[in-house]
Amino acid sequence: MVAIGIGIDEQKRRGLTFHSWRHFSNSAIRGDIADSVLQQAMGHSSVEMTDRYYHMTADQGESYRKSVKTNIIPIVFGVLKTA
């Protein structure tokens, strides 16, 4: 982290550790490859561990919001209008 400009004090302030990289990597890669491949690559003994390390990225969150807006909101409001 120091090599990319995040000094020791900043790492401590933000709670960043090498372990943080596992969370980031798991989240950034998930969805691009099969979970079984990700699980093996990350060294997880179970899919539950892969789930534990998953945190939705900003791009994934935006994709989710767009999908809800397109696929769910029209149905919900359509049902409410006819009720």
PyMOL Python script that loads the backbone (N, CA, C, O; Angstrom):
from pymol import cmd

cmd.read_pdbstr("""\
ATOM      1  N   MET A   1       0.827  -1.188   0.000  1.00  0.00           N
ATOM      2  CA  MET A   1       0.000   0.000   0.000  1.00  0.00           C
ATOM      3  C   MET A   1       0.869   1.249   0.000  1.00  0.00           C
ATOM      4  O   MET A   1       0.515   2.266  -0.597  1.00  0.00           O
ATOM      5  N   VAL A   2       1.993   1.163   0.666  1.00  0.00           N
ATOM      6  CA  VAL A   2       2.911   2.300   0.695  1.00  0.00           C
ATOM      7  C   VAL A   2       3.352   2.630  -0.727  1.00  0.00           C
ATOM      8  O   VAL A   2       3.498   3.800  -1.081  1.00  0.00           O
ATOM      9  N   ALA A   3       3.565   1.592  -1.544  1.00  0.00           N
ATOM     10  CA  ALA A   3       4.019   1.799  -2.918  1.00  0.00           C
ATOM     11  C   ALA A   3       3.003   2.574  -3.756  1.00  0.00           C
ATOM     12  O   ALA A   3       3.382   3.226  -4.729  1.00  0.00           O
ATOM     13  N   ILE A   4       1.731   2.515  -3.397  1.00  0.00           N
ATOM     14  CA  ILE A   4       0.713   3.247  -4.164  1.00  0.00           C
ATOM     15  C   ILE A   4       0.281   4.525  -3.446  1.00  0.00           C
ATOM     16  O   ILE A   4      -0.712   5.153  -3.812  1.00  0.00           O
ATOM     17  N   GLY A   5       1.048   4.899  -2.416  1.00  0.00           N
ATOM     18  CA  GLY A   5       0.800   6.184  -1.783  1.00  0.00           C
ATOM     19  C   GLY A   5      -0.077   6.185  -0.549  1.00  0.00           C
ATOM     20  O   GLY A   5      -0.502   7.247  -0.094  1.00  0.00           O
ATOM     21  N   ILE A   6      -0.355   5.013   0.002  1.00  0.00           N
ATOM     22  CA  ILE A   6      -1.148   4.943   1.232  1.00  0.00           C
ATOM     23  C   ILE A   6      -0.181   4.611   2.361  1.00  0.00           C
ATOM     24  O   ILE A   6       0.183   3.452   2.563  1.00  0.00           O
ATOM     25  N   GLY A   7       0.226   5.635   3.086  1.00  0.00           N
ATOM     26  CA  GLY A   7       1.205   5.475   4.156  1.00  0.00           C
ATOM     27  C   GLY A   7       0.665   4.699   5.339  1.00  0.00           C
ATOM     28  O   GLY A   7      -0.532   4.429   5.432  1.00  0.00           O
ATOM     29  N   ILE A   8       1.564   4.345   6.241  1.00  0.00           N
ATOM     30  CA  ILE A   8       1.216   3.550   7.415  1.00  0.00           C
ATOM     31  C   ILE A   8       0.141   4.232   8.265  1.00  0.00           C
ATOM     32  O   ILE A   8      -0.804   3.582   8.712  1.00  0.00           O
ATOM     33  N   ASP A   9       0.285   5.529   8.486  1.00  0.00           N
ATOM     34  CA  ASP A   9      -0.713   6.248   9.293  1.00  0.00           C
ATOM     35  C   ASP A   9      -2.085   6.212   8.633  1.00  0.00           C
ATOM     36  O   ASP A   9      -3.098   6.007   9.301  1.00  0.00           O
ATOM     37  N   GLU A  10      -2.111   6.412   7.324  1.00  0.00           N
ATOM     38  CA  GLU A  10      -3.380   6.368   6.585  1.00  0.00           C
ATOM     39  C   GLU A  10      -3.974   4.965   6.625  1.00  0.00           C
ATOM     40  O   GLU A  10      -5.188   4.810   6.757  1.00  0.00           O
ATOM     41  N   GLN A  11      -3.141   3.957   6.514  1.00  0.00           N
ATOM     42  CA  GLN A  11      -3.622   2.569   6.596  1.00  0.00           C
ATOM     43  C   GLN A  11      -4.294   2.324   7.944  1.00  0.00           C
ATOM     44  O   GLN A  11      -5.372   1.734   8.007  1.00  0.00           O
ATOM     45  N   LYS A  12      -3.657   2.777   9.015  1.00  0.00           N
ATOM     46  CA  LYS A  12      -4.222   2.593  10.350  1.00  0.00           C
ATOM     47  C   LYS A  12      -5.523   3.375  10.504  1.00  0.00           C
ATOM     48  O   LYS A  12      -6.500   2.866  11.053  1.00  0.00           O
ATOM     49  N   ARG A  13      -5.529   4.623  10.016  1.00  0.00           N
ATOM     50  CA  ARG A  13      -6.724   5.457  10.122  1.00  0.00           C
ATOM     51  C   ARG A  13      -7.914   4.817   9.415  1.00  0.00           C
ATOM     52  O   ARG A  13      -9.034   4.845   9.925  1.00  0.00           O
ATOM     53  N   ARG A  14      -7.672   4.245   8.250  1.00  0.00           N
ATOM     54  CA  ARG A  14      -8.743   3.650   7.446  1.00  0.00           C
ATOM     55  C   ARG A  14      -8.990   2.176   7.745  1.00  0.00           C
ATOM     56  O   ARG A  14      -9.907   1.568   7.193  1.00  0.00           O
ATOM     57  N   GLY A  15      -8.164   1.603   8.626  1.00  0.00           N
ATOM     58  CA  GLY A  15      -8.337   0.188   8.965  1.00  0.00           C
ATOM     59  C   GLY A  15      -7.988  -0.737   7.816  1.00  0.00           C
ATOM     60  O   GLY A  15      -8.579  -1.807   7.671  1.00  0.00           O
ATOM     61  N   LEU A  16      -7.028  -0.328   6.998  1.00  0.00           N
ATOM     62  CA  LEU A  16      -6.635  -1.131   5.845  1.00  0.00           C
ATOM     63  C   LEU A  16      -5.535  -2.110   6.206  1.00  0.00           C
ATOM     64  O   LEU A  16      -4.550  -1.748   6.850  1.00  0.00           O
ATOM     65  N   THR A  17      -5.710  -3.334   5.792  1.00  0.00           N
ATOM     66  CA  THR A  17      -4.709  -4.367   6.003  1.00  0.00           C
ATOM     67  C   THR A  17      -4.572  -5.157   4.708  1.00  0.00           C
ATOM     68  O   THR A  17      -5.352  -4.977   3.773  1.00  0.00           O
ATOM     69  N   PHE A  18      -3.580  -6.027   4.662  1.00  0.00           N
ATOM     70  CA  PHE A  18      -3.465  -6.902   3.491  1.00  0.00           C
ATOM     71  C   PHE A  18      -4.737  -7.725   3.343  1.00  0.00           C
ATOM     72  O   PHE A  18      -5.164  -8.032   2.230  1.00  0.00           O
ATOM     73  N   HIS A  19      -5.336  -8.079   4.471  1.00  0.00           N
ATOM     74  CA  HIS A  19      -6.567  -8.867   4.455  1.00  0.00           C
ATOM     75  C   HIS A  19      -7.687  -8.126   3.703  1.00  0.00           C
ATOM     76  O   HIS A  19      -8.554  -8.757   3.098  1.00  0.00           O
ATOM     77  N   SER A  20      -7.660  -6.806   3.744  1.00  0.00           N
ATOM     78  CA  SER A  20      -8.650  -6.006   3.010  1.00  0.00           C
ATOM     79  C   SER A  20      -8.611  -6.323   1.522  1.00  0.00           C
ATOM     80  O   SER A  20      -9.634  -6.283   0.838  1.00  0.00           O
ATOM     81  N   TRP A  21      -7.419  -6.639   1.032  1.00  0.00           N
ATOM     82  CA  TRP A  21      -7.251  -6.948  -0.393  1.00  0.00           C
ATOM     83  C   TRP A  21      -8.050  -8.187  -0.768  1.00  0.00           C
ATOM     84  O   TRP A  21      -8.563  -8.262  -1.885  1.00  0.00           O
ATOM     85  N   ARG A  22      -8.172  -9.158   0.126  1.00  0.00           N
ATOM     86  CA  ARG A  22      -8.965 -10.359  -0.153  1.00  0.00           C
ATOM     87  C   ARG A  22     -10.437 -10.003  -0.329  1.00  0.00           C
ATOM     88  O   ARG A  22     -11.100 -10.524  -1.226  1.00  0.00           O
ATOM     89  N   HIS A  23     -10.948  -9.121   0.519  1.00  0.00           N
ATOM     90  CA  HIS A  23     -12.333  -8.684   0.384  1.00  0.00           C
ATOM     91  C   HIS A  23     -12.531  -7.975  -0.954  1.00  0.00           C
ATOM     92  O   HIS A  23     -13.475  -8.266  -1.688  1.00  0.00           O
ATOM     93  N   PHE A  24     -11.629  -7.040  -1.261  1.00  0.00           N
ATOM     94  CA  PHE A  24     -11.737  -6.294  -2.514  1.00  0.00           C
ATOM     95  C   PHE A  24     -11.675  -7.232  -3.716  1.00  0.00           C
ATOM     96  O   PHE A  24     -12.516  -7.156  -4.612  1.00  0.00           O
ATOM     97  N   SER A  25     -10.685  -8.111  -3.733  1.00  0.00           N
ATOM     98  CA  SER A  25     -10.500  -9.012  -4.879  1.00  0.00           C
ATOM     99  C   SER A  25     -11.709  -9.916  -5.067  1.00  0.00           C
ATOM    100  O   SER A  25     -12.190 -10.089  -6.187  1.00  0.00           O
ATOM    101  N   ASN A  26     -12.199 -10.488  -3.986  1.00  0.00           N
ATOM    102  CA  ASN A  26     -13.361 -11.368  -4.053  1.00  0.00           C
ATOM    103  C   ASN A  26     -14.566 -10.630  -4.636  1.00  0.00           C
ATOM    104  O   ASN A  26     -15.289 -11.171  -5.473  1.00  0.00           O
ATOM    105  N   SER A  27     -14.776  -9.396  -4.188  1.00  0.00           N
ATOM    106  CA  SER A  27     -15.925  -8.611  -4.649  1.00  0.00           C
ATOM    107  C   SER A  27     -15.762  -8.147  -6.090  1.00  0.00           C
ATOM    108  O   SER A  27     -16.718  -8.171  -6.865  1.00  0.00           O
ATOM    109  N   ALA A  28     -14.555  -7.724  -6.449  1.00  0.00           N
ATOM    110  CA  ALA A  28     -14.316  -7.192  -7.791  1.00  0.00           C
ATOM    111  C   ALA A  28     -14.411  -8.273  -8.866  1.00  0.00           C
ATOM    112  O   ALA A  28     -14.835  -8.001  -9.989  1.00  0.00           O
ATOM    113  N   ILE A  29     -14.020  -9.489  -8.522  1.00  0.00           N
ATOM    114  CA  ILE A  29     -13.985 -10.574  -9.499  1.00  0.00           C
ATOM    115  C   ILE A  29     -15.311 -11.325  -9.571  1.00  0.00           C
ATOM    116  O   ILE A  29     -15.675 -11.853 -10.621  1.00  0.00           O
ATOM    117  N   ARG A  30     -16.031 -11.371  -8.454  1.00  0.00           N
ATOM    118  CA  ARG A  30     -17.266 -12.158  -8.414  1.00  0.00           C
ATOM    119  C   ARG A  30     -18.239 -11.676  -9.471  1.00  0.00           C
ATOM    120  O   ARG A  30     -18.471 -10.475  -9.614  1.00  0.00           O
ATOM    121  N   GLY A  31     -18.794 -12.596 -10.194  1.00  0.00           N
ATOM    122  CA  GLY A  31     -19.715 -12.272 -11.276  1.00  0.00           C
ATOM    123  C   GLY A  31     -19.035 -12.347 -12.632  1.00  0.00           C
ATOM    124  O   GLY A  31     -19.700 -12.537 -13.650  1.00  0.00           O
ATOM    125  N   ASP A  32     -17.709 -12.197 -12.657  1.00  0.00           N
ATOM    126  CA  ASP A  32     -16.961 -12.315 -13.917  1.00  0.00           C
ATOM    127  C   ASP A  32     -16.550 -13.753 -14.178  1.00  0.00           C
ATOM    128  O   ASP A  32     -16.351 -14.143 -15.328  1.00  0.00           O
ATOM    129  N   ILE A  33     -16.421 -14.539 -13.128  1.00  0.00           N
ATOM    130  CA  ILE A  33     -16.067 -15.951 -13.257  1.00  0.00           C
ATOM    131  C   ILE A  33     -17.017 -16.757 -12.385  1.00  0.00           C
ATOM    132  O   ILE A  33     -17.688 -16.208 -11.511  1.00  0.00           O
ATOM    133  N   ALA A  34     -17.069 -18.043 -12.624  1.00  0.00           N
ATOM    134  CA  ALA A  34     -17.940 -18.918 -11.843  1.00  0.00           C
ATOM    135  C   ALA A  34     -17.528 -18.884 -10.375  1.00  0.00           C
ATOM    136  O   ALA A  34     -16.339 -18.812 -10.063  1.00  0.00           O
ATOM    137  N   ASP A  35     -18.507 -18.935  -9.477  1.00  0.00           N
ATOM    138  CA  ASP A  35     -18.209 -18.927  -8.051  1.00  0.00           C
ATOM    139  C   ASP A  35     -17.286 -20.080  -7.661  1.00  0.00           C
ATOM    140  O   ASP A  35     -16.443 -19.930  -6.777  1.00  0.00           O
ATOM    141  N   SER A  36     -17.445 -21.234  -8.322  1.00  0.00           N
ATOM    142  CA  SER A  36     -16.585 -22.380  -7.990  1.00  0.00           C
ATOM    143  C   SER A  36     -15.122 -22.079  -8.308  1.00  0.00           C
ATOM    144  O   SER A  36     -14.232 -22.507  -7.573  1.00  0.00           O
ATOM    145  N   VAL A  37     -14.863 -21.350  -9.394  1.00  0.00           N
ATOM    146  CA  VAL A  37     -13.495 -20.969  -9.756  1.00  0.00           C
ATOM    147  C   VAL A  37     -12.977 -19.927  -8.771  1.00  0.00           C
ATOM    148  O   VAL A  37     -11.841 -20.021  -8.306  1.00  0.00           O
ATOM    149  N   LEU A  38     -13.801 -18.939  -8.455  1.00  0.00           N
ATOM    150  CA  LEU A  38     -13.407 -17.910  -7.494  1.00  0.00           C
ATOM    151  C   LEU A  38     -13.091 -18.534  -6.140  1.00  0.00           C
ATOM    152  O   LEU A  38     -12.099 -18.185  -5.501  1.00  0.00           O
ATOM    153  N   GLN A  39     -13.940 -19.454  -5.713  1.00  0.00           N
ATOM    154  CA  GLN A  39     -13.748 -20.123  -4.430  1.00  0.00           C
ATOM    155  C   GLN A  39     -12.395 -20.828  -4.393  1.00  0.00           C
ATOM    156  O   GLN A  39     -11.672 -20.733  -3.401  1.00  0.00           O
ATOM    157  N   GLN A  40     -12.057 -21.526  -5.453  1.00  0.00           N
ATOM    158  CA  GLN A  40     -10.770 -22.226  -5.515  1.00  0.00           C
ATOM    159  C   GLN A  40      -9.609 -21.238  -5.558  1.00  0.00           C
ATOM    160  O   GLN A  40      -8.608 -21.415  -4.864  1.00  0.00           O
ATOM    161  N   ALA A  41      -9.747 -20.204  -6.372  1.00  0.00           N
ATOM    162  CA  ALA A  41      -8.669 -19.227  -6.521  1.00  0.00           C
ATOM    163  C   ALA A  41      -8.401 -18.483  -5.215  1.00  0.00           C
ATOM    164  O   ALA A  41      -7.251 -18.176  -4.901  1.00  0.00           O
ATOM    165  N   MET A  42      -9.448 -18.195  -4.458  1.00  0.00           N
ATOM    166  CA  MET A  42      -9.301 -17.472  -3.203  1.00  0.00           C
ATOM    167  C   MET A  42      -8.908 -18.400  -2.058  1.00  0.00           C
ATOM    168  O   MET A  42      -8.523 -17.940  -0.983  1.00  0.00           O
ATOM    169  N   GLY A  43      -9.005 -19.707  -2.294  1.00  0.00           N
ATOM    170  CA  GLY A  43      -8.663 -20.660  -1.250  1.00  0.00           C
ATOM    171  C   GLY A  43      -9.752 -20.836  -0.209  1.00  0.00           C
ATOM    172  O   GLY A  43      -9.475 -21.231   0.923  1.00  0.00           O
ATOM    173  N   HIS A  44     -10.989 -20.546  -0.586  1.00  0.00           N
ATOM    174  CA  HIS A  44     -12.110 -20.700   0.340  1.00  0.00           C
ATOM    175  C   HIS A  44     -12.537 -22.163   0.382  1.00  0.00           C
ATOM    176  O   HIS A  44     -12.619 -22.828  -0.651  1.00  0.00           O
ATOM    177  N   SER A  45     -12.801 -22.648   1.567  1.00  0.00           N
ATOM    178  CA  SER A  45     -13.194 -24.044   1.728  1.00  0.00           C
ATOM    179  C   SER A  45     -14.680 -24.264   1.459  1.00  0.00           C
ATOM    180  O   SER A  45     -15.130 -25.404   1.340  1.00  0.00           O
ATOM    181  N   SER A  46     -15.442 -23.173   1.363  1.00  0.00           N
ATOM    182  CA  SER A  46     -16.883 -23.303   1.143  1.00  0.00           C
ATOM    183  C   SER A  46     -17.414 -22.070   0.421  1.00  0.00           C
ATOM    184  O   SER A  46     -16.777 -21.017   0.411  1.00  0.00           O
ATOM    185  N   VAL A  47     -18.592 -22.222  -0.184  1.00  0.00           N
ATOM    186  CA  VAL A  47     -19.239 -21.088  -0.841  1.00  0.00           C
ATOM    187  C   VAL A  47     -19.665 -20.059   0.207  1.00  0.00           C
ATOM    188  O   VAL A  47     -19.745 -18.867  -0.089  1.00  0.00           O
ATOM    189  N   GLU A  48     -19.936 -20.515   1.420  1.00  0.00           N
ATOM    190  CA  GLU A  48     -20.296 -19.594   2.498  1.00  0.00           C
ATOM    191  C   GLU A  48     -19.160 -18.613   2.786  1.00  0.00           C
ATOM    192  O   GLU A  48     -19.409 -17.444   3.081  1.00  0.00           O
ATOM    193  N   MET A  49     -17.925 -19.079   2.703  1.00  0.00           N
ATOM    194  CA  MET A  49     -16.782 -18.195   2.925  1.00  0.00           C
ATOM    195  C   MET A  49     -16.659 -17.198   1.771  1.00  0.00           C
ATOM    196  O   MET A  49     -16.354 -16.026   1.995  1.00  0.00           O
ATOM    197  N   THR A  50     -16.891 -17.652   0.557  1.00  0.00           N
ATOM    198  CA  THR A  50     -16.882 -16.732  -0.587  1.00  0.00           C
ATOM    199  C   THR A  50     -17.957 -15.678  -0.410  1.00  0.00           C
ATOM    200  O   THR A  50     -17.725 -14.507  -0.710  1.00  0.00           O
ATOM    201  N   ASP A  51     -19.131 -16.069   0.070  1.00  0.00           N
ATOM    202  CA  ASP A  51     -20.204 -15.116   0.350  1.00  0.00           C
ATOM    203  C   ASP A  51     -19.784 -14.116   1.423  1.00  0.00           C
ATOM    204  O   ASP A  51     -20.091 -12.927   1.329  1.00  0.00           O
ATOM    205  N   ARG A  52     -19.091 -14.599   2.424  1.00  0.00           N
ATOM    206  CA  ARG A  52     -18.677 -13.740   3.541  1.00  0.00           C
ATOM    207  C   ARG A  52     -17.731 -12.631   3.078  1.00  0.00           C
ATOM    208  O   ARG A  52     -17.761 -11.520   3.608  1.00  0.00           O
ATOM    209  N   TYR A  53     -16.903 -12.936   2.100  1.00  0.00           N
ATOM    210  CA  TYR A  53     -15.930 -11.971   1.611  1.00  0.00           C
ATOM    211  C   TYR A  53     -16.505 -11.055   0.537  1.00  0.00           C
ATOM    212  O   TYR A  53     -15.811 -10.159   0.056  1.00  0.00           O
ATOM    213  N   TYR A  54     -17.749 -11.263   0.158  1.00  0.00           N
ATOM    214  CA  TYR A  54     -18.340 -10.470  -0.921  1.00  0.00           C
ATOM    215  C   TYR A  54     -18.948  -9.179  -0.394  1.00  0.00           C
ATOM    216  O   TYR A  54     -19.744  -9.190   0.545  1.00  0.00           O
ATOM    217  N   HIS A  55     -18.566  -8.081  -1.004  1.00  0.00           N
ATOM    218  CA  HIS A  55     -19.149  -6.763  -0.738  1.00  0.00           C
ATOM    219  C   HIS A  55     -19.448  -6.143  -2.088  1.00  0.00           C
ATOM    220  O   HIS A  55     -18.565  -6.062  -2.942  1.00  0.00           O
ATOM    221  N   MET A  56     -20.671  -5.707  -2.291  1.00  0.00           N
ATOM    222  CA  MET A  56     -21.062  -5.151  -3.572  1.00  0.00           C
ATOM    223  C   MET A  56     -20.209  -3.925  -3.904  1.00  0.00           C
ATOM    224  O   MET A  56     -20.062  -3.021  -3.082  1.00  0.00           O
ATOM    225  N   THR A  57     -19.650  -3.904  -5.115  1.00  0.00           N
ATOM    226  CA  THR A  57     -18.877  -2.756  -5.562  1.00  0.00           C
ATOM    227  C   THR A  57     -19.830  -1.659  -6.023  1.00  0.00           C
ATOM    228  O   THR A  57     -21.022  -1.907  -6.206  1.00  0.00           O
ATOM    229  N   ALA A  58     -19.316  -0.462  -6.208  1.00  0.00           N
ATOM    230  CA  ALA A  58     -20.139   0.660  -6.670  1.00  0.00           C
ATOM    231  C   ALA A  58     -20.762   0.344  -8.031  1.00  0.00           C
ATOM    232  O   ALA A  58     -21.939   0.631  -8.251  1.00  0.00           O
ATOM    233  N   ASP A  59     -19.991  -0.242  -8.938  1.00  0.00           N
ATOM    234  CA  ASP A  59     -20.517  -0.592 -10.267  1.00  0.00           C
ATOM    235  C   ASP A  59     -21.610  -1.651 -10.162  1.00  0.00           C
ATOM    236  O   ASP A  59     -22.623  -1.578 -10.858  1.00  0.00           O
ATOM    237  N   GLN A  60     -21.400  -2.635  -9.290  1.00  0.00           N
ATOM    238  CA  GLN A  60     -22.414  -3.670  -9.107  1.00  0.00           C
ATOM    239  C   GLN A  60     -23.678  -3.079  -8.498  1.00  0.00           C
ATOM    240  O   GLN A  60     -24.789  -3.465  -8.861  1.00  0.00           O
ATOM    241  N   GLY A  61     -23.507  -2.149  -7.578  1.00  0.00           N
ATOM    242  CA  GLY A  61     -24.657  -1.481  -6.975  1.00  0.00           C
ATOM    243  C   GLY A  61     -25.441  -0.686  -7.998  1.00  0.00           C
ATOM    244  O   GLY A  61     -26.672  -0.699  -7.994  1.00  0.00           O
ATOM    245  N   GLU A  62     -24.740  -0.003  -8.865  1.00  0.00           N
ATOM    246  CA  GLU A  62     -25.403   0.769  -9.924  1.00  0.00           C
ATOM    247  C   GLU A  62     -26.143  -0.160 -10.881  1.00  0.00           C
ATOM    248  O   GLU A  62     -27.261   0.148 -11.293  1.00  0.00           O
ATOM    249  N   SER A  63     -25.542  -1.285 -11.238  1.00  0.00           N
ATOM    250  CA  SER A  63     -26.216  -2.264 -12.104  1.00  0.00           C
ATOM    251  C   SER A  63     -27.482  -2.779 -11.433  1.00  0.00           C
ATOM    252  O   SER A  63     -28.520  -2.939 -12.074  1.00  0.00           O
ATOM    253  N   TYR A  64     -27.379  -3.037 -10.132  1.00  0.00           N
ATOM    254  CA  TYR A  64     -28.546  -3.495  -9.376  1.00  0.00           C
ATOM    255  C   TYR A  64     -29.654  -2.446  -9.394  1.00  0.00           C
ATOM    256  O   TYR A  64     -30.813  -2.770  -9.654  1.00  0.00           O
ATOM    257  N   ARG A  65     -29.304  -1.196  -9.121  1.00  0.00           N
ATOM    258  CA  ARG A  65     -30.307  -0.120  -9.115  1.00  0.00           C
ATOM    259  C   ARG A  65     -30.985   0.019 -10.474  1.00  0.00           C
ATOM    260  O   ARG A  65     -32.203   0.186 -10.549  1.00  0.00           O
ATOM    261  N   LYS A  66     -30.201  -0.050 -11.546  1.00  0.00           N
ATOM    262  CA  LYS A  66     -30.774   0.051 -12.893  1.00  0.00           C
ATOM    263  C   LYS A  66     -31.720  -1.110 -13.168  1.00  0.00           C
ATOM    264  O   LYS A  66     -32.794  -0.923 -13.739  1.00  0.00           O
ATOM    265  N   SER A  67     -31.320  -2.294 -12.762  1.00  0.00           N
ATOM    266  CA  SER A  67     -32.161  -3.464 -12.991  1.00  0.00           C
ATOM    267  C   SER A  67     -33.473  -3.369 -12.212  1.00  0.00           C
ATOM    268  O   SER A  67     -34.530  -3.709 -12.744  1.00  0.00           O
ATOM    269  N   VAL A  68     -33.418  -2.914 -10.966  1.00  0.00           N
ATOM    270  CA  VAL A  68     -34.636  -2.735 -10.171  1.00  0.00           C
ATOM    271  C   VAL A  68     -35.540  -1.712 -10.836  1.00  0.00           C
ATOM    272  O   VAL A  68     -36.748  -1.918 -10.945  1.00  0.00           O
ATOM    273  N   LYS A  69     -34.952  -0.608 -11.281  1.00  0.00           N
ATOM    274  CA  LYS A  69     -35.736   0.454 -11.920  1.00  0.00           C
ATOM    275  C   LYS A  69     -36.419  -0.055 -13.188  1.00  0.00           C
ATOM    276  O   LYS A  69     -37.555   0.320 -13.478  1.00  0.00           O
ATOM    277  N   THR A  70     -35.739  -0.894 -13.928  1.00  0.00           N
ATOM    278  CA  THR A  70     -36.271  -1.404 -15.193  1.00  0.00           C
ATOM    279  C   THR A  70     -37.240  -2.564 -15.003  1.00  0.00           C
ATOM    280  O   THR A  70     -38.278  -2.626 -15.663  1.00  0.00           O
ATOM    281  N   ASN A  71     -36.902  -3.483 -14.099  1.00  0.00           N
ATOM    282  CA  ASN A  71     -37.625  -4.749 -14.026  1.00  0.00           C
ATOM    283  C   ASN A  71     -38.601  -4.888 -12.857  1.00  0.00           C
ATOM    284  O   ASN A  71     -39.522  -5.701 -12.930  1.00  0.00           O
ATOM    285  N   ILE A  72     -38.428  -4.132 -11.807  1.00  0.00           N
ATOM    286  CA  ILE A  72     -39.286  -4.316 -10.632  1.00  0.00           C
ATOM    287  C   ILE A  72     -40.234  -3.142 -10.421  1.00  0.00           C
ATOM    288  O   ILE A  72     -41.433  -3.343 -10.223  1.00  0.00           O
ATOM    289  N   ILE A  73     -39.718  -1.938 -10.459  1.00  0.00           N
ATOM    290  CA  ILE A  73     -40.544  -0.753 -10.197  1.00  0.00           C
ATOM    291  C   ILE A  73     -41.768  -0.693 -11.118  1.00  0.00           C
ATOM    292  O   ILE A  73     -42.870  -0.434 -10.635  1.00  0.00           O
ATOM    293  N   PRO A  74     -41.610  -0.926 -12.435  1.00  0.00           N
ATOM    294  CA  PRO A  74     -42.809  -0.861 -13.289  1.00  0.00           C
ATOM    295  C   PRO A  74     -43.874  -1.882 -12.902  1.00  0.00           C
ATOM    296  O   PRO A  74     -45.068  -1.600 -13.000  1.00  0.00           O
ATOM    297  N   ILE A  75     -43.452  -3.061 -12.467  1.00  0.00           N
ATOM    298  CA  ILE A  75     -44.421  -4.088 -12.062  1.00  0.00           C
ATOM    299  C   ILE A  75     -45.128  -3.668 -10.772  1.00  0.00           C
ATOM    300  O   ILE A  75     -46.351  -3.762 -10.669  1.00  0.00           O
ATOM    301  N   VAL A  76     -44.351  -3.204  -9.789  1.00  0.00           N
ATOM    302  CA  VAL A  76     -44.936  -2.807  -8.512  1.00  0.00           C
ATOM    303  C   VAL A  76     -45.912  -1.669  -8.706  1.00  0.00           C
ATOM    304  O   VAL A  76     -47.029  -1.721  -8.193  1.00  0.00           O
ATOM    305  N   PHE A  77     -45.512  -0.636  -9.439  1.00  0.00           N
ATOM    306  CA  PHE A  77     -46.403   0.509  -9.629  1.00  0.00           C
ATOM    307  C   PHE A  77     -47.568   0.167 -10.546  1.00  0.00           C
ATOM    308  O   PHE A  77     -48.649   0.742 -10.416  1.00  0.00           O
ATOM    309  N   GLY A  78     -47.358  -0.765 -11.474  1.00  0.00           N
ATOM    310  CA  GLY A  78     -48.455  -1.230 -12.315  1.00  0.00           C
ATOM    311  C   GLY A  78     -49.519  -1.937 -11.491  1.00  0.00           C
ATOM    312  O   GLY A  78     -50.715  -1.741 -11.704  1.00  0.00           O
ATOM    313  N   VAL A  79     -49.077  -2.757 -10.552  1.00  0.00           N
ATOM    314  CA  VAL A  79     -49.998  -3.479  -9.668  1.00  0.00           C
ATOM    315  C   VAL A  79     -50.721  -2.498  -8.748  1.00  0.00           C
ATOM    316  O   VAL A  79     -51.923  -2.633  -8.520  1.00  0.00           O
ATOM    317  N   LEU A  80     -49.999  -1.515  -8.219  1.00  0.00           N
ATOM    318  CA  LEU A  80     -50.619  -0.541  -7.320  1.00  0.00           C
ATOM    319  C   LEU A  80     -51.660   0.311  -8.038  1.00  0.00           C
ATOM    320  O   LEU A  80     -52.680   0.672  -7.453  1.00  0.00           O
ATOM    321  N   LYS A  81     -51.404   0.632  -9.304  1.00  0.00           N
ATOM    322  CA  LYS A  81     -52.353   1.461 -10.062  1.00  0.00           C
ATOM    323  C   LYS A  81     -53.647   0.713 -10.346  1.00  0.00           C
ATOM    324  O   LYS A  81     -54.712   1.327 -10.418  1.00  0.00           O
ATOM    325  N   THR A  82     -53.569  -0.626 -10.510  1.00  0.00           N
ATOM    326  CA  THR A  82     -54.759  -1.390 -10.831  1.00  0.00           C
ATOM    327  C   THR A  82     -55.481  -1.879  -9.567  1.00  0.00           C
ATOM    328  O   THR A  82     -56.595  -2.396  -9.651  1.00  0.00           O
ATOM    329  N   ALA A  83     -54.865  -1.719  -8.427  1.00  0.00           N
ATOM    330  CA  ALA A  83     -55.492  -2.221  -7.175  1.00  0.00           C
ATOM    331  C   ALA A  83     -56.528  -1.244  -6.643  1.00  0.00           C
ATOM    332  O   ALA A  83     -57.146  -1.502  -5.610  1.00  0.00           O
TER     333      ALA A  83
END
""", "prot")
cmd.dss("prot")
cmd.show_as("cartoon", "prot")
cmd.util.cbc("prot")
cmd.orient("prot")
